[in-house]
Amino acid sequence: MVGENQIIVAAAVTADANDVHYLEPMFDTFENVNGMHPNKALVDAR
């Protein structure tokens, strides 16, 4: 996930070909770390 100033604020690595099921947990991680839910996200989950 990328913050307002184009800084990566959350990331994860997986060998899974289909990583879409990691998207919601990444939002949860962002919220736990930053105390808020992002209003925009740049992701490549498919």
VENSULDA-V138263 format. One record per residue. OMEGA is omega in whole degrees, -180 to 180 (none if undefined). BURIAL is b if it has 9 or more other ideal C-beta (glycine too) atoms within 8 Angstrom, else e. Layout:
{{OMEGA	BURIAL} {OMEGA	BURIAL}}
//
This chain:
{{-176	b} {180	e} {-176	e} {-178	e} {179	e} {177	e} {178	e} {-176	e} {174	b} {-180	b} {175	e} {180	e} {177	e} {175	e} {-180	e} {178	e} {178	e} {-175	e} {-176	b} {-179	e} {176	e} {-175	b} {-179	b} {176	e} {178	e} {174	b} {178	b} {178	e} {178	b} {-178	b} {179	b} {-178	e} {-171	e} {177	e} {179	e} {176	e} {-178	e} {176	b} {175	e} {177	e} {175	e} {-175	e} {176	e} {177	e} {179	e} {none	e}}
//
